[in-house]
Amino acid sequence: MNTSAPATGPKAPNSGQRWPEGWTKLHVYLTDLDQVKAVAESYRGVIDLAAGDKHVPHEWLHATVASVECDAASIDGPTREKLIGRLREKTAEIKAFPLTIGPALAATGAIMLDTFPDTEFRRLVNACVDAVNEIVEGDHGRPCGGPGHVSLSYRSADTGADPRRGAIQNKLRDVRPGRTEITVSGVDLVRVIQSADASTYTWEHIARLPLGE
């Protein structure tokens, strides 16, 4: 059962679209990715060949776990504190787990590192989405788009289709080892800011959400 007043405002846009002017959004992100930076750097030369793609700076590498699809400003302080508490309860029920990040894939709107296996990551995703929908009225909780991934580049909302995407994928496959294994021991609730052309995402940290031991 929801415990807050409904978040109001225009309907949330689809993934990759521009957000309404002035919007920011709450997300749960996996940000402990220091080990992934070397892998990201190994793909830089290939991404440079992908016209229209903008690199994600190492400091903003992340894997999306869940999002709250409304303007963050519409969620009042008490509700946000309840959300933090519920997220911490949910994540504490999941033990830390290993996750392989990579290799890279050339999707339509981004070049991204795949993640594997899906079982525990998807359990974490579902737990966080459930926490959002238990606290923020309006069914605003959403899972990460598709399987888990870490985006290395984004294409702006104004950039057309890339006819060389298949060739870029072939070059990505040539990068070795192109992957690394990490241990997921916690995630973070953040407030995300989207650039004007929807090609860059930065954030402000709100709360750490540890996994169980």
Secondary structure as UniProt FT lines:
FT   TURN            15..16
FT   TURN            21..22
FT   STRAND          25..30
FT   TURN            34..35
FT   HELIX           36..42
FT   HELIX           44..48
FT   TURN            51..52
FT   STRAND          53..55
FT   HELIX           58..60
FT   STRAND          63..68
FT   HELIX           72..74
FT   HELIX           77..92
FT   STRAND          97..106
FT   STRAND          110..116
FT   HELIX           119..135
FT   TURN            137..139
FT   STRAND          141..143
FT   STRAND          149..155
FT   TURN            157..158
FT   TURN            163..164
FT   HELIX           165..173
FT   STRAND          180..184
FT   STRAND          186..194
FT   TURN            196..197
FT   STRAND          201..210
//
